[in-house]
Amino acid sequence: MLKFKRSTEKLPREVYVLSGVSFFVAIGFGLIVPAIPLFAQTFGVNKTAVGFIISTFALARFGSGLISGKLVDRFGERVILGTGLFFVAISSLLSGLAQSYWQLLIFRSAGGLGSSMFSVAASALLMRSVADNQLGRAQSMYNSGFLIGGIAGPSFGGLLTGISLRAPFFVYAVTLTCGGVLTFIALNEKRLGRKSKSTQDPADRILIRDALKSFPYRSALAFAFLINWVLFGMRNSILPLFVRDKLHGSPSIIGYGFTLSAIAQAAILMYAGRQSDFKGRRYVILLGSFLLTLGVGTLVVANAEWFYFVAMIIFGFGGAFMGTGHANIVGDVFRGKGGQVVAVWQMAGDAGMIVSPILLGYLSDTFSYHTALVVTMLVGAIAFVLALYLPETRTQDEEVLQ
């Protein structure tokens, strides 16, 4: 097995600031995840229409990905990161005020542009700020911000949903505003204590046509699509409805399951990052894709609430490894050089979120939840097979064969 030198150097300050921003995003997003399908159904629509609410947000992110990449190249990561957060805050506020299904659809879709802006900017800045032997730890630290927020978010989201299906959207607007304020205050030269180059030289940027010649990069695009199909498309659309309709779980139970998944992911996230730096990206992706497939398989045979909780724990473990691994591939190959290269990688994940909710909603309406879950299990299996052919991209340190 390949192993690499361990790094004991402290992570750059940008990593900690981005982790704080991700916390504010995640705690609010965790509030609305259980509420979106339930709120949409109050307008008298079917499960396919519920899936469309989720897919159109991802579609807006997908459609604006290259625009966000150009904005990052033109104005720099920090400005686009903060602006995107404020944009989504406004969208969330308007979603909570929606009086019809179509208003909710429009306002949630509008938030996709802001989401694309801040996620492309944050990923590019993270990849550009850290060394190869720190990238796994840095990505895990950044993801930990999402997870710490995600631990509290779904639990409070379940409680807020029990009071009002609109309340989570309003609170999300507040947390996003906090993230935007933190970005503009903390990510500046005075706070960082050094001069910080806000934009890249055009000569240093990687063009998309050149990036697509790389098999690891194309693999990272496929992993992003497949992972988002399972972890975001399936979990955020049909899973809450499946738990309610088939396992007879309450909104609070749904929220607690998401919280449990976040706790499981947080428990091993830094370990997964260290393994990505020490044993390589291929190792963590193989392990993560196997766990995600196993988690969906648990839902396929579920006939009681406890199956749901077990599956969510497995999703948490699988997400820790996969979320670290495929992002590190892009960082290894291109070091965040070129906002549009990072944007295309994000767009591949958005495509998974676009296709998954609509297709799985259709399969659930036309056939059954079981059919939709089996299809998702096959998607997870494809990710595992693809990982078997993935070359190792973590190559900058001395390798030791054992």
C-alpha positions as CSV (number, residue, x, y, z in Angstrom):
1,M,0.0,0.0,0.0
2,L,1.2,3.5,-0.8
3,K,1.9,5.8,2.1
4,F,3.1,9.4,2.2
5,K,4.9,11.7,4.6
6,R,2.8,13.2,7.3
7,S,2.6,17.0,7.7
8,T,2.8,18.6,11.1
9,E,2.6,22.2,9.8
10,K,-0.2,24.4,11.0
11,L,-3.0,25.0,8.5
12,P,-3.3,28.5,7.0
13,R,-5.7,30.9,8.7
14,E,-8.0,30.9,5.6
15,V,-8.9,27.3,6.3
16,Y,-10.3,28.2,9.8
17,V,-12.2,31.2,8.5
18,L,-13.7,29.2,5.7
19,S,-14.7,26.6,8.3
20,G,-16.5,29.2,10.3
21,V,-18.3,30.4,7.2
22,S,-19.3,26.8,6.3
23,F,-20.7,26.4,9.8
24,F,-23.1,29.3,9.4
25,V,-24.2,28.0,6.0
26,A,-24.7,24.4,7.3
27,I,-26.6,25.2,10.4
28,G,-29.1,27.1,8.4
29,F,-29.2,24.6,5.5
30,G,-29.8,21.8,8.1
31,L,-32.8,23.7,9.3
32,I,-34.5,23.8,5.9
33,V,-33.6,20.3,4.6
34,P,-36.4,18.5,6.5
35,A,-38.8,21.4,5.8
36,I,-38.5,21.7,2.0
37,P,-40.4,18.6,1.0
38,L,-43.0,19.0,3.7
39,F,-43.5,22.7,2.9
40,A,-43.8,22.1,-0.8
41,Q,-46.5,19.5,-0.3
42,T,-48.6,22.0,1.6
43,F,-49.3,23.5,-1.8
44,G,-51.0,20.2,-2.9
45,V,-48.3,18.9,-5.3
46,N,-47.1,15.3,-5.8
47,K,-43.7,13.8,-5.0
48,T,-42.3,14.6,-8.5
49,A,-43.1,18.3,-8.0
50,V,-41.4,18.1,-4.6
51,G,-38.3,16.7,-6.2
52,F,-38.5,19.5,-8.8
53,I,-38.1,22.1,-6.0
54,I,-34.8,20.6,-5.0
55,S,-33.7,20.0,-8.6
56,T,-34.3,23.5,-9.8
57,F,-32.0,24.9,-7.0
58,A,-29.3,22.6,-8.3
59,L,-30.2,23.5,-11.9
60,A,-29.7,27.2,-11.1
61,R,-26.3,26.4,-9.5
62,F,-25.4,24.3,-12.6
63,G,-26.5,27.0,-15.1
64,S,-24.5,29.7,-13.3
65,G,-21.4,27.6,-12.5
66,L,-19.2,29.0,-15.3
67,I,-20.5,32.5,-14.6
68,S,-19.4,32.1,-11.0
69,G,-16.0,30.8,-12.1
70,K,-15.5,33.9,-14.3
71,L,-16.5,36.1,-11.5
72,V,-14.0,34.4,-9.2
73,D,-11.2,34.9,-11.8
74,R,-12.3,38.6,-12.3
75,F,-12.9,39.8,-8.8
76,G,-11.3,37.2,-6.5
77,E,-12.6,34.5,-4.2
78,R,-13.3,36.7,-1.2
79,V,-15.6,39.2,-2.8
80,I,-17.6,36.6,-4.6
81,L,-17.8,34.4,-1.5
82,G,-19.4,37.1,0.6
83,T,-21.6,38.4,-2.2
84,G,-23.0,34.9,-2.9
85,L,-23.8,34.4,0.8
86,F,-25.9,37.6,1.0
87,F,-27.7,36.7,-2.3
88,V,-28.8,33.3,-0.9
89,A,-29.9,35.0,2.4
90,I,-32.4,37.1,0.4
91,S,-33.6,34.1,-1.5
92,S,-34.2,32.2,1.7
93,L,-36.2,35.0,3.2
94,L,-38.4,35.2,0.2
95,S,-38.9,31.4,0.1
96,G,-40.2,31.6,3.7
97,L,-42.7,34.2,2.5
98,A,-43.9,32.2,-0.5
99,Q,-47.7,31.9,-0.9
100,S,-47.7,29.3,-3.7
101,Y,-45.7,26.4,-5.1
102,W,-44.5,28.5,-8.0
103,Q,-43.3,31.3,-5.8
104,L,-41.4,28.8,-3.7
105,L,-39.9,27.3,-6.9
106,I,-38.8,30.7,-8.2
107,F,-37.3,31.9,-4.9
108,R,-35.4,28.7,-4.2
109,S,-34.1,28.6,-7.8
110,A,-32.8,32.2,-7.5
111,G,-30.7,31.1,-4.5
112,G,-28.9,28.7,-6.8
113,L,-26.8,31.6,-8.3
114,G,-25.6,32.8,-4.9
115,S,-24.9,29.2,-3.8
116,S,-22.8,28.7,-6.9
117,M,-20.9,31.9,-6.2
118,F,-19.9,31.1,-2.6
119,S,-19.2,27.4,-3.1
120,V,-16.9,27.9,-6.2
121,A,-15.1,30.8,-4.4
122,A,-14.6,28.9,-1.2
123,S,-13.4,25.7,-2.9
124,A,-10.9,27.6,-5.1
125,L,-9.6,29.6,-2.2
126,L,-9.1,26.5,-0.1
127,M,-7.3,24.6,-2.8
128,R,-5.0,27.6,-3.5
129,S,-4.2,28.2,0.2
130,V,-2.8,24.9,1.3
131,A,0.0,22.5,0.4
132,D,-0.5,19.1,-1.1
133,N,0.4,17.3,2.2
134,Q,-2.2,19.4,4.0
135,L,-5.1,19.2,1.5
136,G,-6.9,16.3,3.1
137,R,-6.8,17.8,6.6
138,A,-7.8,21.2,5.2
139,Q,-10.7,19.8,3.3
140,S,-11.8,17.9,6.4
141,M,-11.5,21.0,8.5
142,Y,-13.6,22.9,6.0
143,N,-16.2,20.1,5.9
144,S,-16.2,20.0,9.7
145,G,-17.7,23.5,9.7
146,F,-20.6,22.2,7.6
147,L,-20.9,19.2,9.9
148,I,-20.9,21.0,13.2
149,G,-23.6,23.2,11.8
150,G,-25.3,20.2,10.4
151,I,-25.4,18.4,13.7
152,A,-27.5,21.2,15.3
153,G,-29.4,22.3,12.2
154,P,-31.6,19.3,11.4
155,S,-32.4,18.8,15.1
156,F,-33.6,22.4,15.5
157,G,-35.1,22.2,12.1
158,G,-37.4,19.3,13.2
159,L,-38.5,21.4,16.2
160,L,-39.0,24.6,14.0
161,T,-40.9,22.5,11.4
162,G,-43.2,21.3,14.2
163,I,-44.0,25.0,15.0
164,S,-44.1,26.4,11.4
165,L,-42.8,25.1,8.1
166,R,-41.8,28.7,7.2
167,A,-39.6,29.4,10.2
168,P,-36.5,27.4,9.1
169,F,-36.2,29.6,6.0
170,F,-36.2,32.8,8.1
171,V,-33.5,31.5,10.4
172,Y,-31.5,30.3,7.4
173,A,-31.5,33.9,6.1
174,V,-30.0,35.0,9.4
175,T,-27.2,32.4,9.5
176,L,-26.2,33.2,5.9
177,T,-26.0,36.9,6.7
178,C,-23.6,36.0,9.6
179,G,-21.5,34.0,7.2
180,G,-21.3,36.9,4.8
181,V,-20.3,39.3,7.5
182,L,-17.5,36.9,8.7
183,T,-16.2,36.6,5.2
184,F,-15.8,40.4,4.6
185,I,-14.3,41.0,8.1
186,A,-11.9,38.0,8.5
187,L,-10.7,37.4,5.0
188,N,-8.8,40.6,4.4
189,E,-5.1,41.4,4.5
190,K,-5.3,43.2,7.9
191,R,-7.0,40.3,9.6
192,L,-4.9,37.7,7.9
193,G,-1.7,39.6,9.0
194,R,-0.1,39.5,5.5
195,K,-0.5,40.6,1.9
196,S,-3.0,38.3,0.1
197,K,-3.2,38.0,-3.6
198,S,-6.9,38.3,-4.3
199,T,-6.9,37.1,-7.9
200,Q,-4.7,34.8,-10.0
201,D,-2.6,35.8,-12.9
202,P,-4.3,34.8,-16.2
203,A,-1.2,32.9,-17.2
204,D,-1.6,30.6,-14.2
205,R,-5.2,29.6,-14.9
206,I,-6.0,26.1,-16.2
207,L,-8.4,26.1,-19.2
208,I,-11.3,23.7,-19.1
209,R,-10.3,22.0,-22.4
210,D,-6.9,21.2,-20.9
211,A,-8.4,20.0,-17.6
212,L,-10.7,17.6,-19.3
213,K,-7.7,15.8,-20.8
214,S,-6.9,14.5,-17.3
215,F,-8.5,11.2,-16.4
216,P,-8.3,11.9,-12.6
217,Y,-10.2,15.2,-13.2
218,R,-12.8,13.4,-15.3
219,S,-13.1,10.8,-12.6
220,A,-13.6,13.6,-10.0
221,L,-16.5,15.0,-12.1
222,A,-18.1,11.5,-12.1
223,F,-17.6,11.1,-8.4
224,A,-19.2,14.5,-7.8
225,F,-22.2,13.5,-9.8
226,L,-22.7,10.1,-8.2
227,I,-22.0,11.4,-4.6
228,N,-24.5,14.2,-4.9
229,W,-27.1,11.8,-6.4
230,V,-27.0,9.8,-3.1
231,L,-26.1,12.3,-0.4
232,F,-28.1,15.3,-1.6
233,G,-30.6,14.3,-4.3
234,M,-31.9,11.1,-2.6
235,R,-31.5,12.2,1.0
236,N,-33.1,15.6,0.5
237,S,-36.0,14.6,-1.7
238,I,-37.6,11.1,-1.3
239,L,-35.9,10.0,1.9
240,P,-37.9,12.3,4.3
241,L,-41.1,11.2,2.4
242,F,-40.1,7.5,2.6
243,V,-39.5,7.8,6.4
244,R,-42.9,9.4,6.8
245,D,-44.9,7.2,4.5
246,K,-43.3,3.8,4.9
247,L,-41.6,3.9,8.3
248,H,-44.3,6.2,9.9
249,G,-41.7,8.6,11.2
250,S,-42.5,12.1,12.4
251,P,-40.8,15.3,11.2
252,S,-38.8,15.3,14.4
253,I,-37.6,11.7,13.7
254,I,-36.6,12.8,10.2
255,G,-34.6,15.7,11.7
256,Y,-32.9,13.5,14.3
257,G,-31.8,11.0,11.6
258,F,-30.0,13.8,9.7
259,T,-28.5,15.0,13.0
260,L,-27.2,11.5,13.7
261,S,-25.7,11.3,10.3
262,A,-23.9,14.5,10.8
263,I,-22.6,13.4,14.2
264,A,-21.3,10.1,12.7
265,Q,-19.6,12.1,9.9
266,A,-18.1,14.6,12.3
267,A,-16.7,11.8,14.4
268,I,-14.4,10.5,11.7
269,L,-14.0,13.5,9.4
270,M,-10.5,14.5,10.6
271,Y,-9.5,10.9,10.5
272,A,-10.7,10.6,6.9
273,G,-8.7,13.7,6.0
274,R,-5.5,12.3,7.6
275,Q,-6.0,9.1,5.8
276,S,-6.4,11.0,2.5
277,D,-3.1,12.7,3.1
278,F,-1.3,9.5,4.4
279,K,-2.8,6.6,2.4
280,G,-4.0,8.6,-0.7
281,R,-7.1,9.7,-2.4
282,R,-8.0,6.4,-4.0
283,Y,-8.1,4.6,-0.6
284,V,-10.6,6.9,0.9
285,I,-12.8,7.0,-2.2
286,L,-13.0,3.2,-2.3
287,L,-14.0,3.0,1.3
288,G,-16.4,5.9,1.0
289,S,-18.2,4.6,-2.1
290,F,-18.6,1.2,-0.5
291,L,-20.2,2.7,2.7
292,L,-22.6,4.8,0.7
293,T,-23.8,1.8,-1.3
294,L,-24.2,-0.2,2.0
295,G,-26.2,2.7,3.5
296,V,-28.7,2.7,0.6
297,G,-28.9,-1.1,0.8
298,T,-29.9,-0.7,4.4
299,L,-32.9,1.5,3.4
300,V,-33.9,-1.0,0.7
301,V,-34.6,-3.7,3.4
302,A,-35.9,-1.2,6.0
303,N,-39.2,-2.0,7.7
304,A,-38.8,0.0,10.9
305,E,-37.4,3.4,12.1
306,W,-34.2,1.9,13.4
307,F,-33.1,0.9,9.9
308,Y,-33.3,4.6,9.0
309,F,-31.1,5.6,11.8
310,V,-28.5,2.8,10.9
311,A,-28.5,3.9,7.3
312,M,-28.0,7.6,8.3
313,I,-25.0,6.6,10.4
314,I,-23.5,4.7,7.5
315,F,-24.1,7.7,5.2
316,G,-22.2,9.8,7.7
317,F,-19.2,7.6,7.6
318,G,-19.3,7.2,3.8
319,G,-19.7,11.0,3.3
320,A,-16.7,11.7,5.5
321,F,-14.4,9.7,3.2
322,M,-16.0,10.6,-0.1
323,G,-16.4,14.3,0.6
324,T,-12.7,14.5,1.4
325,G,-11.4,12.3,-1.4
326,H,-12.9,13.6,-4.6
327,A,-12.3,17.3,-3.7
328,N,-8.6,16.4,-3.0
329,I,-8.3,15.0,-6.5
330,V,-9.1,18.4,-8.0
331,G,-6.8,20.1,-5.6
332,D,-3.9,17.7,-6.4
333,V,-4.2,18.1,-10.1
334,F,-4.9,21.8,-10.5
335,R,-4.3,23.5,-7.1
336,G,-7.4,25.6,-7.5
337,K,-5.9,27.4,-10.6
338,G,-8.8,28.7,-12.5
339,G,-12.2,29.3,-11.1
340,Q,-13.9,27.8,-14.1
341,V,-12.2,24.4,-13.6
342,V,-13.4,24.3,-10.0
343,A,-16.9,25.5,-11.3
344,V,-17.2,22.6,-13.7
345,W,-16.4,20.1,-11.0
346,Q,-19.1,21.7,-8.8
347,M,-21.5,21.7,-11.8
348,A,-21.0,17.9,-12.1
349,G,-22.2,17.5,-8.5
350,D,-25.1,19.9,-9.3
351,A,-26.0,17.7,-12.2
352,G,-26.4,14.8,-9.8
353,M,-28.7,16.9,-7.6
354,I,-30.7,17.9,-10.7
355,V,-31.3,14.5,-12.1
356,S,-31.7,12.5,-8.9
357,P,-34.7,14.2,-7.2
358,I,-36.8,14.3,-10.4
359,L,-36.0,10.8,-11.5
360,L,-36.3,9.3,-8.0
361,G,-39.6,11.2,-7.4
362,Y,-40.9,9.9,-10.7
363,L,-39.9,6.3,-9.9
364,S,-41.5,6.6,-6.4
365,D,-44.8,7.9,-8.0
366,T,-44.8,5.4,-10.8
367,F,-43.4,2.3,-9.1
368,S,-42.4,2.5,-5.5
369,Y,-39.9,3.9,-3.0
370,H,-38.1,0.5,-3.2
371,T,-37.5,0.9,-6.9
372,A,-36.0,4.4,-6.4
373,L,-33.7,3.1,-3.6
374,V,-32.5,0.2,-5.7
375,V,-31.6,2.5,-8.6
376,T,-29.7,4.7,-6.1
377,M,-27.9,1.7,-4.7
378,L,-26.7,0.9,-8.3
379,V,-25.4,4.4,-8.6
380,G,-23.3,4.0,-5.5
381,A,-21.9,0.7,-6.9
382,I,-20.8,2.5,-10.1
383,A,-18.8,4.9,-7.9
384,F,-17.0,2.0,-6.3
385,V,-16.2,0.4,-9.6
386,L,-14.9,3.6,-11.0
387,A,-12.6,4.1,-7.9
388,L,-11.0,0.7,-8.7
389,Y,-9.5,2.3,-11.9
390,L,-8.5,5.6,-10.4
391,P,-4.8,6.4,-10.3
392,E,-3.4,7.9,-7.2
393,T,-3.1,11.7,-7.5
394,R,-1.4,12.4,-4.1
395,T,2.2,12.2,-5.5
396,Q,4.2,15.2,-4.2
397,D,5.7,13.6,-1.2
398,E,8.1,10.7,-1.0
399,E,6.3,7.4,-1.4
400,V,7.0,4.4,0.9
401,L,5.8,0.9,-0.2
402,Q,4.7,-1.5,2.5
